[in-house]
Every structure is written in structure tokens, then in C-alpha cells.
Amino acid sequence: MTAPAIDTLVEVDVSDARPLGTAVLGPPPIGAADYRVPMNAVQINIALLIDTEKALRSGKLENGLYMVDNSVDAAGQPSGSRGTAKLCTSCTQGMVLNWFAFAIAGTITPMITNIEFLERPVCEKLMVYGAPAIDRSPSYVPCITPVYNYWAGIVLPEVPRGRYYYRLDVRLGAITMSVSTPSLDVAEIPKQFETRRSEWTDEPPPPPSDPEQAA
């Protein structure tokens, strides 16, 4: 089965008439015909667009930080507060999140040095990836050679539904600046999630247990 495309909302139907491959997230909430959760893609990208000159001049990272992502919420709307330092990224349990930093003004290359959730652990394997192997790159020049390193983590499957703030530490040259205003809006996938195997395989459904149903 092909994974949902980025920026695509998957609506899970819990009625009896389901197309091939539809998952059951039952029972639905009282009064609701379906249970909708944001399922944008296997991974979500969070970009830090930084005006390094403005941030350094003001002494505050948030004054030059503009955050965006490729996520949508359960209603199909973009994550809250896009384009600000207060981005609230919509995601679900088990999703992979990637953080990238880019300079949109100034000559300094920003680099994320740490991400830490303030209330409780929210992601596992939260660390930096893709850093250059300097010992194998003799022509590497700090702050000049492009470095496509990024931070990534997996939203823990047991994290309760809710909003979780985290702190970003970003190095701008010799100065490290921090901001604690971005957050994740985690949607909980119901524990009774199941897939009707007969809908996505060629196996015949099991025989009914009630003789009257067989008739």
C-alpha cells in the first residue's frame, strides 16, 4: 500500500461500507460518523528559517525565527502559528519528525545544537543526523562548506494526546541562542485500532459463528 502523500489528510471511515484497505478506528466518538486523525505522511519536516542578522542584533532568537512545516491538523488546516517562533506542529504517535535550520538573511550558517521537551519525554532517538565526517572531508571549512545536518526523532507511541512545548538551541557562529515557544500537538491513535485482514488480502472471511447468519 502506498503511504499517504505529504499534506494529505487521511479520513478513517468506521461505517460498515468501507473501501478496500480502510482501517477501523472504532468505536467512533459519540455522535460522530468517523474518527479523523492527522496522517500527513510517514515523516514531517519542520524548517527553522532564521534571519541571523536580526536575531543577533536583537539578542533574541525568536525575533529572527520563522518556523514552518508540511503538516495539517485533523480538519485539514495547516499547523497553528506557521511562520512564527510559536509553531504548533500537528502530528500523531509514532511519526518521524525532522528539524532543519536555514539562514534567510546574514552570512552565518545556523545549526541546531539541542532539542529538549519541557514537560516529559515525547520523542525517542532524538538526536542530530547527517553531520559531516570532517576527518574524511579535508576541504571542509566551518561556516562556509554546506552541512546538511538535521535533528530527528520519533514520537513515542505511548505519549498521551496533548500539546507539548520544547526548547530549541541554535548556534549562530560563536553564540548559542534558545527559544521555548514551539510545540507539538500530538493526536492519539485509539488503542483498539485494527485492520480487517480480509479487506486487503485474498483470504476468505471466517465462517459466521451464528448458524442463522450462515443461512
MDTraj code that builds the backbone (N, CA, C; nanometers):
import mdtraj as md
import numpy as np

residues = "MET THR ALA PRO ALA ILE ASP THR LEU VAL GLU VAL ASP VAL SER ASP ALA ARG PRO LEU GLY THR ALA VAL LEU GLY PRO PRO PRO ILE GLY ALA ALA ASP TYR ARG VAL PRO MET ASN ALA VAL GLN ILE ASN ILE ALA LEU LEU ILE ASP THR GLU LYS ALA LEU ARG SER GLY LYS LEU GLU ASN GLY LEU TYR MET VAL ASP ASN SER VAL ASP ALA ALA GLY GLN PRO SER GLY SER ARG GLY THR ALA LYS LEU CYS THR SER CYS THR GLN GLY MET VAL LEU ASN TRP PHE ALA PHE ALA ILE ALA GLY THR ILE THR PRO MET ILE THR ASN ILE GLU PHE LEU GLU ARG PRO VAL CYS GLU LYS LEU MET VAL TYR GLY ALA PRO ALA ILE ASP ARG SER PRO SER TYR VAL PRO CYS ILE THR PRO VAL TYR ASN TYR TRP ALA GLY ILE VAL LEU PRO GLU VAL PRO ARG GLY ARG TYR TYR TYR ARG LEU ASP VAL ARG LEU GLY ALA ILE THR MET SER VAL SER THR PRO SER LEU ASP VAL ALA GLU ILE PRO LYS GLN PHE GLU THR ARG ARG SER GLU TRP THR ASP GLU PRO PRO PRO PRO PRO SER ASP PRO GLU GLN ALA ALA".split()
xyz = np.array([
    [0.0849, -0.1192, 0.0000],
    [0.0000, 0.0000, 0.0000],
    [0.0883, 0.1241, 0.0000],
    [0.0570, 0.2194, -0.0824],
    [0.1355, 0.3415, -0.0915],
    [0.1076, 0.4324, 0.0260],
    [0.2114, 0.4893, 0.0861],
    [0.1951, 0.5790, 0.2009],
    [0.1241, 0.7062, 0.1582],
    [0.0438, 0.7686, 0.2487],
    [-0.0243, 0.8933, 0.2150],
    [0.0750, 1.0005, 0.1759],
    [0.0380, 1.0842, 0.0816],
    [0.1263, 1.1916, 0.0373],
    [0.1345, 1.2999, 0.1431],
    [0.2406, 1.3770, 0.1385],
    [0.2568, 1.4878, 0.2309],
    [0.1432, 1.5866, 0.2131],
    [0.0974, 1.6439, 0.3235],
    [-0.0137, 1.7387, 0.3247],
    [-0.1451, 1.6748, 0.2848],
    [-0.1580, 1.5431, 0.3066],
    [-0.2829, 1.4744, 0.2755],
    [-0.3472, 1.4272, 0.4041],
    [-0.4735, 1.4570, 0.4225],
    [-0.5458, 1.4131, 0.5410],
    [-0.6133, 1.2817, 0.5101],
    [-0.5859, 1.1802, 0.5897],
    [-0.6497, 1.0509, 0.5724],
    [-0.7700, 1.0445, 0.6640],
    [-0.8869, 1.0285, 0.6073],
    [-1.0089, 1.0188, 0.6858],
    [-1.0446, 0.8731, 0.7010],
    [-1.0493, 0.8263, 0.8250],
    [-1.0749, 0.6852, 0.8506],
    [-1.2229, 0.6636, 0.8740],
    [-1.2844, 0.5807, 0.7907],
    [-1.4278, 0.5562, 0.7959],
    [-1.4555, 0.4357, 0.8845],
    [-1.5541, 0.4434, 0.9703],
    [-1.5873, 0.3312, 1.0570],
    [-1.7264, 0.2765, 1.0273],
    [-1.7822, 0.3091, 0.9146],
    [-1.9116, 0.2542, 0.8757],
    [-1.8915, 0.1130, 0.8236],
    [-2.0003, 0.0412, 0.8000],
    [-1.9909, -0.0957, 0.7515],
    [-1.9487, -0.1016, 0.6054],
    [-1.9785, 0.0037, 0.5300],
    [-1.9428, 0.0061, 0.3886],
    [-1.8089, 0.0770, 0.3741],
    [-1.7012, -0.0015, 0.3685],
    [-1.5684, 0.0553, 0.3637],
    [-1.4995, 0.0137, 0.2352],
    [-1.4234, 0.1020, 0.1715],
    [-1.3454, 0.0631, 0.0547],
    [-1.2287, -0.0252, 0.0945],
    [-1.1644, -0.0861, -0.0035],
    [-1.0513, -0.1741, 0.0214],
    [-0.9417, -0.1036, 0.0983],
    [-0.8944, -0.1670, 0.2057],
    [-0.7813, -0.1145, 0.2783],
    [-0.8144, -0.0114, 0.3841],
    [-0.9414, 0.0221, 0.4033],
    [-0.9763, 0.1212, 0.5051],
    [-0.9576, 0.0619, 0.6438],
    [-0.8951, 0.1364, 0.7317],
    [-0.8717, 0.0891, 0.8678],
    [-0.9911, 0.1231, 0.9559],
    [-1.0101, 0.0406, 1.0595],
    [-1.1194, 0.0621, 1.1535],
    [-1.0630, 0.1249, 1.2796],
    [-1.1108, 0.2409, 1.3174],
    [-1.0715, 0.3043, 1.4421],
    [-1.1957, 0.3131, 1.5285],
    [-1.2472, 0.1993, 1.5680],
    [-1.3750, 0.2012, 1.6354],
    [-1.3602, 0.1767, 1.7852],
    [-1.4665, 0.2001, 1.8650],
    [-1.5867, 0.2665, 1.8152],
    [-1.5653, 0.4161, 1.8004],
    [-1.6428, 0.4827, 1.7123],
    [-1.6252, 0.6275, 1.6947],
    [-1.6769, 0.7037, 1.8147],
    [-1.6344, 0.8287, 1.8317],
    [-1.6874, 0.9099, 1.9406],
    [-1.8390, 0.9229, 1.9304],
    [-1.9039, 0.9396, 2.0436],
    [-2.0487, 0.9515, 2.0448],
    [-2.0931, 1.0680, 1.9579],
    [-2.1849, 1.0397, 1.8661],
    [-2.2368, 1.1440, 1.7796],
    [-2.1518, 1.1720, 1.6579],
    [-2.0425, 1.0978, 1.6403],
    [-1.9557, 1.1206, 1.5247],
    [-1.9665, 1.0038, 1.4286],
    [-1.9611, 1.0331, 1.2993],
    [-1.9718, 0.9297, 1.1982],
    [-1.8368, 0.8662, 1.1678],
    [-1.7291, 0.9345, 1.1975],
    [-1.5964, 0.8808, 1.1728],
    [-1.4985, 0.9376, 1.2741],
    [-1.3796, 0.8818, 1.2745],
    [-1.2754, 0.9277, 1.3660],
    [-1.1604, 0.9765, 1.2798],
    [-1.1329, 1.1058, 1.2841],
    [-1.0316, 1.1650, 1.1979],
    [-0.9056, 1.1988, 1.2775],
    [-0.7931, 1.1547, 1.2274],
    [-0.6649, 1.1902, 1.2868],
    [-0.5739, 1.2405, 1.1755],
    [-0.4817, 1.3319, 1.2053],
    [-0.3911, 1.3787, 1.1015],
    [-0.2893, 1.2714, 1.0669],
    [-0.2875, 1.2256, 0.9431],
    [-0.1899, 1.1281, 0.8968],
    [-0.1291, 1.1850, 0.7698],
    [-0.0373, 1.2814, 0.7861],
    [0.0175, 1.3549, 0.6737],
    [0.1109, 1.2707, 0.5885],
    [0.1984, 1.2021, 0.6508],
    [0.2985, 1.1210, 0.5828],
    [0.3723, 1.0414, 0.6881],
    [0.4676, 0.9596, 0.6441],
    [0.5469, 0.8852, 0.7400],
    [0.6336, 0.9812, 0.8216],
    [0.6774, 1.0908, 0.7584],
    [0.7630, 1.1873, 0.8255],
    [0.7091, 1.3295, 0.8073],
    [0.7421, 1.4144, 0.9041],
    [0.7067, 1.5561, 0.8979],
    [0.8347, 1.6372, 0.9067],
    [0.8475, 1.7352, 0.8192],
    [0.9645, 1.8225, 0.8185],
    [0.9301, 1.9564, 0.8825],
    [1.0144, 1.9990, 0.9758],
    [0.9972, 2.1273, 1.0447],
    [1.1181, 2.2134, 1.0102],
    [1.0933, 2.3251, 0.9440],
    [1.2022, 2.4115, 0.8978],
    [1.2131, 2.5355, 0.9851],
    [1.3359, 2.5651, 1.0282],
    [1.3657, 2.6886, 1.1006],
    [1.4288, 2.7855, 1.0012],
    [1.3551, 2.8869, 0.9625],
    [1.4057, 2.9888, 0.8716],
    [1.4513, 3.1061, 0.9577],
    [1.5809, 3.1356, 0.9554],
    [1.6379, 3.2296, 1.0528],
    [1.7024, 3.3493, 0.9841],
    [1.6579, 3.4660, 1.0250],
    [1.7257, 3.5903, 0.9883],
    [1.8338, 3.6088, 1.0933],
    [1.9536, 3.5600, 1.0641],
    [2.0591, 3.5580, 1.1655],
    [2.1009, 3.6991, 1.2074],
    [2.1005, 3.7917, 1.1136],
    [2.1378, 3.9293, 1.1477],
    [2.0394, 3.9894, 1.2467],
    [1.9108, 3.9677, 1.2225],
    [1.8082, 4.0235, 1.3104],
    [1.8138, 3.9590, 1.4486],
    [1.8332, 3.8270, 1.4517],
    [1.8395, 3.7566, 1.5801],
    [1.9586, 3.8040, 1.6629],
    [2.0740, 3.8157, 1.6016],
    [2.1935, 3.8585, 1.6743],
    [2.1841, 4.0049, 1.7165],
    [2.1279, 4.0867, 1.6303],
    [2.1169, 4.2296, 1.6628],
    [2.0238, 4.2531, 1.7806],
    [1.9144, 4.1766, 1.7867],
    [1.8168, 4.1938, 1.8946],
    [1.8539, 4.1156, 2.0198],
    [1.9384, 4.0142, 2.0028],
    [1.9749, 3.9311, 2.1167],
    [1.8729, 3.8251, 2.1503],
    [1.7704, 3.8100, 2.0653],
    [1.6660, 3.7104, 2.0884],
    [1.6412, 3.6314, 1.9615],
    [1.6511, 3.4984, 1.9727],
    [1.6316, 3.4124, 1.8565],
    [1.4926, 3.4279, 1.7972],
    [1.3911, 3.4414, 1.8824],
    [1.2529, 3.4478, 1.8330],
    [1.2271, 3.5687, 1.7449],
    [1.3087, 3.6724, 1.7575],
    [1.2890, 3.7911, 1.6740],
    [1.3309, 3.7691, 1.5289],
    [1.4091, 3.6644, 1.5061],
    [1.4504, 3.6366, 1.3689],
    [1.4164, 3.4962, 1.3240],
    [1.3260, 3.4314, 1.3964],
    [1.2926, 3.2914, 1.3683],
    [1.1527, 3.2792, 1.3087],
    [1.1452, 3.2074, 1.1962],
    [1.0177, 3.1828, 1.1281],
    [1.0101, 3.0321, 1.1016],
    [0.9151, 2.9644, 1.1663],
    [0.9067, 2.8190, 1.1575],
    [0.7866, 2.7752, 1.0731],
    [0.8090, 2.6758, 0.9885],
    [0.7031, 2.6205, 0.9044],
    [0.7184, 2.4681, 0.9023],
    [0.6116, 2.3997, 0.8661],
    [0.6187, 2.2546, 0.8493],
    [0.5262, 2.2129, 0.7351],
    [0.5247, 2.0844, 0.7055],
    [0.4397, 2.0327, 0.5983],
    [0.3248, 1.9494, 0.6534],
    [0.2789, 1.9855, 0.7741],
    [0.1749, 1.9089, 0.8405],
    [0.0392, 1.9795, 0.8320],
    [-0.0652, 1.9020, 0.8563],
    [-0.2008, 1.9550, 0.8678],
    [-0.2662, 1.8928, 0.9902],
    [-0.3706, 1.9580, 1.0413],
    [-0.4413, 1.9030, 1.1563],
    [-0.5563, 1.8144, 1.1094],
    [-0.6381, 1.7681, 1.2027],
    [-0.7465, 1.6759, 1.1705],
    [-0.8524, 1.7381, 1.0807],
    [-0.8581, 1.8694, 1.0764],
    [-0.9553, 1.9378, 0.9905],
    [-0.8947, 1.9728, 0.8550],
    [-0.7702, 1.9329, 0.8321],
    [-0.7056, 1.9630, 0.7057],
    [-0.6429, 2.1001, 0.6994],
    [-0.6310, 2.1668, 0.8147],
    [-0.5737, 2.3001, 0.8199],
    [-0.4255, 2.2934, 0.8559],
    [-0.3457, 2.3918, 0.8099],
    [-0.2026, 2.3926, 0.8437],
    [-0.1815, 2.4001, 0.9945],
    [-0.0651, 2.3558, 1.0374],
    [-0.0308, 2.3651, 1.1792],
    [-0.0438, 2.5087, 1.2275],
    [-0.0776, 2.5234, 1.3554],
    [-0.1009, 2.6558, 1.4104],
    [0.0244, 2.7408, 1.4191],
    [0.0071, 2.8725, 1.4026],
    [0.1143, 2.9716, 1.4169],
    [0.2300, 2.9487, 1.3208],
    [0.2001, 2.9053, 1.1995],
    [0.3058, 2.8897, 1.0993],
    [0.3673, 3.0259, 1.0674],
    [0.4975, 3.0256, 1.0444],
    [0.5661, 3.1484, 1.0112],
    [0.6118, 3.2277, 1.1324],
    [0.5979, 3.1694, 1.2514],
    [0.6412, 3.2362, 1.3741],
    [0.7267, 3.1405, 1.4563],
    [0.7757, 3.1895, 1.5691],
    [0.8533, 3.1052, 1.6601],
    [0.7628, 3.0226, 1.7507],
    [0.6318, 3.0339, 1.7305],
    [0.5350, 2.9610, 1.8128],
    [0.4657, 2.8501, 1.7347],
    [0.5325, 2.7962, 1.6338],
    [0.4731, 2.6903, 1.5523],
    [0.4265, 2.5742, 1.6390],
    [0.3032, 2.5302, 1.6151],
    [0.2476, 2.4137, 1.6856],
    [0.2227, 2.3049, 1.5813],
    [0.3153, 2.2126, 1.5699],
    [0.3115, 2.1098, 1.4666],
    [0.2131, 1.9987, 1.5015],
    [0.1184, 1.9728, 1.4123],
    [0.0231, 1.8632, 1.4308],
    [0.0884, 1.7319, 1.3899],
    [0.0767, 1.6302, 1.4758],
    [0.1377, 1.5013, 1.4457],
    [0.0621, 1.3922, 1.5205],
    [0.0997, 1.2683, 1.4957],
    [0.0391, 1.1549, 1.5648],
    [0.1480, 1.0702, 1.6275],
    [0.1081, 0.9842, 1.7164],
    [0.2012, 0.8931, 1.7805],
    [0.2731, 0.8101, 1.6743],
    [0.4027, 0.7899, 1.6928],
    [0.4791, 0.7062, 1.6019],
    [0.5356, 0.7761, 1.4802],
    [0.5024, 0.9033, 1.4596],
    [0.5535, 0.9748, 1.3424],
    [0.6991, 1.0159, 1.3612],
    [0.7713, 1.0226, 1.2498],
    [0.9084, 1.0717, 1.2493],
    [0.9059, 1.2216, 1.2208],
    [0.9772, 1.2981, 1.3030],
    [0.9857, 1.4430, 1.2863],
    [1.1297, 1.4815, 1.2541],
    [1.1467, 1.5695, 1.1555],
    [1.2789, 1.6183, 1.1161],
    [1.2841, 1.7692, 1.1329],
    [1.3905, 1.8198, 1.1949],
    [1.4107, 1.9637, 1.2126],
    [1.5308, 2.0087, 1.1294],
    [1.5125, 2.1133, 1.0486],
    [1.6194, 2.1694, 0.9663],
    [1.6316, 2.3189, 0.9962],
    [1.7515, 2.3725, 0.9867],
    [1.7733, 2.5159, 1.0074],
    [1.8360, 2.5757, 0.8821],
    [1.7795, 2.6889, 0.8368],
    [1.8286, 2.7575, 0.7185],
    [1.8402, 2.9068, 0.7476],
    [1.9422, 2.9700, 0.6922],
    [1.9577, 3.1154, 0.7041],
    [1.8873, 3.1825, 0.5869],
    [1.7995, 3.2781, 0.6154],
    [1.7318, 3.3519, 0.5089],
    [1.7891, 3.4925, 0.4955],
    [1.8757, 3.5302, 0.5884],
    [1.9454, 3.6589, 0.5819],
    [2.0689, 3.6482, 0.6702],
    [2.1770, 3.7128, 0.6275],
    [2.3011, 3.7047, 0.7037],
    [2.3962, 3.6032, 0.6430],
    [2.5187, 3.6061, 0.6859],
    [2.6228, 3.5187, 0.6317],
    [2.6552, 3.4000, 0.7213],
    [2.5926, 3.3929, 0.8366],
    [2.6205, 3.2849, 0.9321],
    [2.5279, 3.1666, 0.9066],
    [2.5848, 3.0473, 0.9080],
    [2.5056, 2.9256, 0.8917],
    [2.4539, 2.8792, 1.0275],
    [2.3209, 2.8783, 1.0488],
    [2.2676, 2.8346, 1.1787],
    [2.2759, 2.6832, 1.1928],
    [2.2915, 2.6382, 1.3156],
    [2.2998, 2.4947, 1.3411],
    [2.2250, 2.4611, 1.4698],
    [2.1334, 2.3671, 1.4633],
    [2.0613, 2.3211, 1.5818],
    [2.1574, 2.2387, 1.6668],
    [2.1694, 2.2741, 1.7928],
    [2.2601, 2.2012, 1.8819],
    [2.1868, 2.1152, 1.9845],
    [2.0586, 2.1449, 2.0086],
    [1.9845, 2.0623, 2.1043],
    [1.8347, 2.0878, 2.0910],
    [1.7572, 1.9839, 2.1150],
    [1.6111, 1.9936, 2.1241],
    [1.5698, 1.9192, 2.2495],
    [1.4950, 1.9846, 2.3354],
    [1.4555, 1.9223, 2.4623],
    [1.3113, 1.9572, 2.4945],
    [1.2297, 1.8556, 2.5206],
    [1.0911, 1.8783, 2.5584],
    [1.0835, 1.9171, 2.7053],
    [0.9948, 2.0106, 2.7368],
    [0.9964, 2.0741, 2.8680],
    [0.9225, 1.9948, 2.9750],
    [0.8155, 1.9232, 2.9395],
    [0.7312, 1.8587, 3.0404],
    [0.7654, 1.7126, 3.0638],
    [0.7935, 1.6402, 2.9559],
    [0.8173, 1.4973, 2.9651],
    [0.8817, 1.4516, 2.8346],
    [0.9414, 1.3320, 2.8326],
    [0.9941, 1.2810, 2.7059],
    [0.8798, 1.2607, 2.6058],
    [0.8983, 1.3101, 2.4863],
    [0.7957, 1.2995, 2.3826],
    [0.8472, 1.2207, 2.2624],
    [0.9768, 1.2333, 2.2336],
    [1.0352, 1.1644, 2.1185],
    [1.1482, 1.0723, 2.1626],
    [1.1626, 0.9606, 2.0933],
    [1.2775, 0.8736, 2.1141],
    [1.3748, 0.8911, 1.9977],
    [1.4986, 0.8521, 2.0207],
    [1.6054, 0.8665, 1.9206],
    [1.6156, 1.0103, 1.8720],
    [1.5938, 1.1045, 1.9638],
    [1.6007, 1.2462, 1.9307],
    [1.7466, 1.2896, 1.9335],
    [1.8030, 1.3129, 1.8157],
    [1.9456, 1.3455, 1.8065],
    [1.9753, 1.4063, 1.6705],
    [2.1014, 1.4468, 1.6538],
    [2.1443, 1.5051, 1.5272],
    [2.1832, 1.3936, 1.4308],
    [2.1510, 1.4144, 1.3035],
    [2.1843, 1.3183, 1.1984],
    [2.2504, 1.3935, 1.0821],
    [2.3273, 1.3213, 1.0033],
    [2.3796, 1.3785, 0.8800],
    [2.4968, 1.4720, 0.8938],
    [2.5597, 1.4807, 1.0113],
    [2.6754, 1.5692, 1.0271],
    [2.7911, 1.5188, 0.9408],
    [2.8744, 1.6085, 0.8886],
    [2.9831, 1.5654, 0.8003],
    [3.0932, 1.4933, 0.8773],
    [3.1547, 1.3977, 0.8102],
    [3.2703, 1.3300, 0.8680],
    [3.3919, 1.4154, 0.8342],
    [3.4273, 1.5046, 0.9270],
    [3.5329, 1.6024, 0.8997],
    [3.6661, 1.5344, 0.8679],
    [3.6926, 1.4189, 0.9315],
    [3.8191, 1.3504, 0.9055],
    [3.8263, 1.2979, 0.7623],
    [3.7099, 1.2841, 0.6979],
    [3.7085, 1.2381, 0.5587],
    [3.6801, 1.3522, 0.4618],
    [3.6675, 1.4733, 0.5133],
    [3.6408, 1.5895, 0.4286],
    [3.7480, 1.6947, 0.4542],
    [3.8673, 1.6743, 0.4002],
    [3.9787, 1.7672, 0.4281],
    [3.9528, 1.9093, 0.3783],
    [3.8621, 1.9264, 0.2807],
    [3.8338, 2.0600, 0.2285],
    [3.7239, 2.1304, 0.3057],
    [3.6754, 2.0665, 0.4134],
    [3.5666, 2.1246, 0.4924],
    [3.6120, 2.2541, 0.5596],
    [3.5343, 2.3603, 0.5390],
    [3.5641, 2.4894, 0.6003],
    [3.4454, 2.5292, 0.6880],
    [3.4619, 2.5422, 0.8197],
    [3.3499, 2.5770, 0.9091],
    [3.2799, 2.7047, 0.8651],
    [3.1458, 2.7004, 0.8701],
    [3.0583, 2.8131, 0.8383],
    [3.0591, 2.8496, 0.6892],
    [3.1311, 2.7734, 0.6076],
    [3.1331, 2.8001, 0.4633],
    [3.0854, 2.6780, 0.3851],
    [3.1440, 2.5615, 0.4135],
    [3.1017, 2.4386, 0.3470],
    [2.9594, 2.4034, 0.3897],
    [2.8685, 2.3809, 0.2924],
    [2.7310, 2.3428, 0.3288],
    [2.7287, 2.2145, 0.4116],
    [2.6535, 2.2153, 0.5173],
    [2.6387, 2.0988, 0.6040],
    [2.4898, 2.0677, 0.6151],
    [2.4507, 1.9538, 0.5637],
    [2.3089, 1.9205, 0.5640],
    [2.2742, 1.8324, 0.6835],
    [2.3146, 1.8780, 0.8005],
    [2.2790, 1.8026, 0.9201],
    [2.1425, 1.8473, 0.9698],
    [2.0770, 1.7625, 1.0427],
    [1.9431, 1.7914, 1.0928],
    [1.9182, 1.7082, 1.2173],
    [1.8146, 1.7469, 1.2907],
    [1.7717, 1.6706, 1.4069],
    [1.6467, 1.5920, 1.3707],
    [1.6326, 1.4762, 1.4321],
    [1.5148, 1.3935, 1.4054],
    [1.4795, 1.3128, 1.5293],
    [1.3535, 1.2742, 1.5383],
    [1.3060, 1.1917, 1.6487],
    [1.1745, 1.1270, 1.6124],
    [1.1383, 1.0241, 1.6855],
    [1.0129, 0.9511, 1.6636],
    [0.9203, 0.9785, 1.7816],
    [0.7991, 1.0238, 1.7538],
    [0.7020, 1.0493, 1.8600],
    [0.6697, 0.9168, 1.9294],
    [0.6876, 0.9132, 2.0599],
    [0.6655, 0.7905, 2.1359],
    [0.5210, 0.7423, 2.1208],
    [0.4995, 0.6125, 2.1029],
    [0.3636, 0.5612, 2.0830],
    [0.2745, 0.5740, 2.2057],
    [0.3367, 0.5872, 2.3247],
    [0.2563, 0.5951, 2.4472],
    [0.2325, 0.7386, 2.4941],
    [0.2772, 0.8388, 2.4177],
    [0.2567, 0.9776, 2.4589],
    [0.1073, 1.0111, 2.4549],
    [0.0508, 1.0583, 2.5651],
    [-0.0919, 1.0940, 2.5646],
    [-0.1198, 1.2099, 2.4697],
    [-0.2402, 1.2168, 2.4265],
    [-0.2822, 1.3255, 2.3398],
    [-0.2639, 1.4590, 2.4119],
    [-0.2098, 1.5583, 2.3429],
    [-0.1912, 1.6875, 2.4073],
    [-0.0896, 1.7733, 2.3357],
    [-0.0626, 1.8886, 2.3938],
    [0.0324, 1.9843, 2.3374],
    [0.1577, 1.9857, 2.4234],
    [0.2736, 1.9748, 2.3587],
    [0.3999, 1.9639, 2.4301],
    [0.4995, 2.0672, 2.3757],
    [0.5449, 2.1550, 2.4644],
    [0.6411, 2.2581, 2.4250],
    [0.7832, 2.2016, 2.4324],
    [0.8704, 2.2549, 2.3483],
    [1.0097, 2.2123, 2.3515],
    [1.1022, 2.3317, 2.3319],
    [1.2261, 2.3144, 2.3788],
    [1.3266, 2.4187, 2.3662],
    [1.4213, 2.3859, 2.2517],
    [1.4481, 2.4853, 2.1692],
    [1.5431, 2.4739, 2.0600],
    [1.6678, 2.5536, 2.0945],
    [1.7850, 2.4921, 2.0859],
    [1.9118, 2.5627, 2.0988],
    [1.9753, 2.5694, 1.9609],
    [2.0051, 2.6914, 1.9170],
    [2.0613, 2.7117, 1.7833],
    [2.1903, 2.7908, 1.7941],
    [2.2953, 2.7415, 1.7301],
    [2.4226, 2.8123, 1.7313],
    [2.4340, 2.9021, 1.6089],
    [2.4612, 3.0298, 1.6348],
    [2.4841, 3.1284, 1.5295],
    [2.6274, 3.1768, 1.5438],
    [2.7173, 3.1155, 1.4707],
    [2.8587, 3.1478, 1.4865],
    [2.9091, 3.1015, 1.6217],
    [2.9593, 3.1942, 1.7021],
    [3.0113, 3.1605, 1.8347],
    [2.9055, 3.1737, 1.9435],
    [2.7835, 3.2126, 1.9072],
    [2.6773, 3.2375, 2.0052],
    [2.5682, 3.1318, 1.9917],
    [2.5236, 3.0786, 2.1042],
    [2.4105, 2.9858, 2.1062],
    [2.2898, 3.0574, 2.1644],
    [2.1783, 3.0529, 2.0908],
    [2.0551, 3.1183, 2.1331],
    [1.9452, 3.0134, 2.1451],
    [1.8478, 3.0406, 2.2323],
    [1.7425, 2.9426, 2.2597],
    [1.6052, 3.0050, 2.2497],
    [1.5056, 2.9175, 2.2254],
    [1.3661, 2.9578, 2.2236],
    [1.2835, 2.8407, 2.2746],
    [1.1790, 2.8688, 2.3527],
    [1.0968, 2.7628, 2.4130],
    [0.9493, 2.7775, 2.3762],
    [0.9227, 2.8426, 2.2639],
    [0.7833, 2.8678, 2.2251],
    [0.7239, 2.7677, 2.1267],
    [0.8029, 2.6902, 2.0488],
    [0.7403, 2.5934, 1.9581],
    [0.6853, 2.4733, 2.0345],
    [0.5952, 2.4001, 1.9711],
    [0.5327, 2.2863, 2.0389],
    [0.4849, 2.1832, 1.9383],
    [0.4481, 2.0661, 1.9902],
    [0.3844, 1.9603, 1.9117],
    [0.2424, 1.9414, 1.9617],
    [0.1490, 1.9251, 1.8704],
    [0.0110, 1.8911, 1.9046],
    [-0.0082, 1.7453, 1.8649],
    [0.0037, 1.6556, 1.9632],
    [0.0038, 1.5117, 1.9369],
    [-0.1386, 1.4569, 1.9424],
    [-0.1780, 1.3903, 1.8354],
    [-0.3082, 1.3229, 1.8307],
    [-0.2875, 1.1763, 1.8663],
    [-0.3751, 1.1248, 1.9477],
    [-0.3633, 0.9866, 1.9951],
    [-0.4357, 0.8920, 1.9014],
    [-0.3689, 0.7847, 1.8606],
    [-0.4332, 0.6815, 1.7803],
    [-0.5003, 0.5838, 1.8758],
    [-0.6302, 0.5571, 1.8610],
    [-0.7019, 0.4703, 1.9546],
    [-0.6358, 0.3337, 1.9697],
    [-0.6365, 0.2812, 2.0912],
    [-0.5733, 0.1535, 2.1200],
    [-0.6422, 0.0382, 2.0493],
    [-0.7717, 0.0558, 2.0186],
    [-0.8451, -0.0527, 1.9547],
    [-0.8297, -0.0513, 1.8041],
    [-0.7251, 0.0153, 1.7544],
    [-0.7018, 0.0182, 1.6111],
    [-0.6879, -0.1244, 1.5581],
    [-0.7538, -0.1534, 1.4488],
    [-0.7467, -0.2847, 1.3875],
    [-0.7621, -0.2709, 1.2378],
    [-0.7226, -0.3735, 1.1658],
    [-0.7405, -0.3775, 1.0215],
    [-0.8097, -0.5079, 0.9872],
    [-0.9121, -0.4997, 0.9066],
    [-0.9814, -0.6208, 0.8653],
    [-0.9001, -0.6896, 0.7567],
    [-0.8347, -0.7980, 0.7955],
    [-0.7405, -0.8644, 0.7074],
    [-0.8047, -0.9050, 0.5762],
    [-0.9311, -0.9472, 0.5789],
    [-0.9969, -0.9945, 0.4575],
    [-1.0158, -0.8830, 0.3564],
    [-1.0020, -0.7557, 0.3993],
    [-1.0231, -0.6448, 0.3067],
    [-0.8987, -0.6134, 0.2257],
    [-0.7796, -0.6577, 0.2727],
    [-0.6586, -0.6257, 0.1974],
    [-0.5767, -0.7485, 0.1611],
    [-0.6380, -0.8685, 0.1751],
    [-0.5750, -0.9911, 0.1287],
    [-0.6782, -1.0706, 0.0509],
    [-0.6324, -1.1774, -0.0068],
    [-0.7228, -1.2655, -0.0829],
    [-0.7820, -1.3742, 0.0041],
    [-0.7541, -1.3701, 0.1335],
    [-0.8063, -1.4726, 0.2221],
    [-0.9572, -1.4570, 0.2383],
    [-1.0309, -1.5658, 0.2341],
    [-1.1761, -1.5555, 0.2538],
    [-1.2070, -1.5214, 0.3983],
    [-1.3174, -1.4519, 0.4240],
    [-1.3536, -1.4193, 0.5624],
    [-1.3870, -1.5456, 0.6393],
    [-1.3696, -1.5459, 0.7719],
    [-1.4008, -1.6646, 0.8513],
    [-1.5502, -1.6934, 0.8471],
    [-1.5888, -1.8211, 0.8621],
    [-1.7310, -1.8543, 0.8592],
    [-1.8052, -1.7940, 0.9772],
    [-1.9311, -1.7562, 0.9611],
    [-2.0071, -1.6981, 1.0735],
    [-2.0280, -1.7988, 1.1832],
    [-2.0252, -1.7497, 1.3090],
    [-2.0437, -1.8377, 1.4236],
    [-2.1910, -1.8681, 1.4484],
    [-2.2792, -1.7819, 1.3977],
    [-2.4228, -1.7975, 1.4170],
    [-2.4809, -1.8760, 1.2991],
    [-2.5397, -1.9941, 1.3225],
    [-2.5972, -2.0722, 1.2130],
    [-2.6982, -1.9929, 1.1302],
    [-2.7747, -1.9029, 1.1930],
    [-2.8735, -1.8264, 1.1179],
    [-2.8057, -1.7324, 1.0179],
    [-2.6890, -1.6815, 1.0525],
    [-2.6173, -1.5954, 0.9595],
    [-2.5681, -1.6749, 0.8399],
    [-2.5299, -1.8007, 0.8622],
    [-2.4841, -1.8855, 0.7533],
    [-2.5959, -1.9126, 0.6540],
    [-2.7190, -1.9211, 0.7047],
    [-2.8327, -1.9443, 0.6170],
    [-2.8641, -1.8190, 0.5376],
])
top = md.Topology()
chain = top.add_chain()
for i, resn in enumerate(residues, 1):
    res = top.add_residue(resn, chain, resSeq=i)
    for name in ("N", "CA", "C"):
        top.add_atom(name, md.element.get_by_symbol(name[0]), res)
traj = md.Trajectory(xyz[None], top)
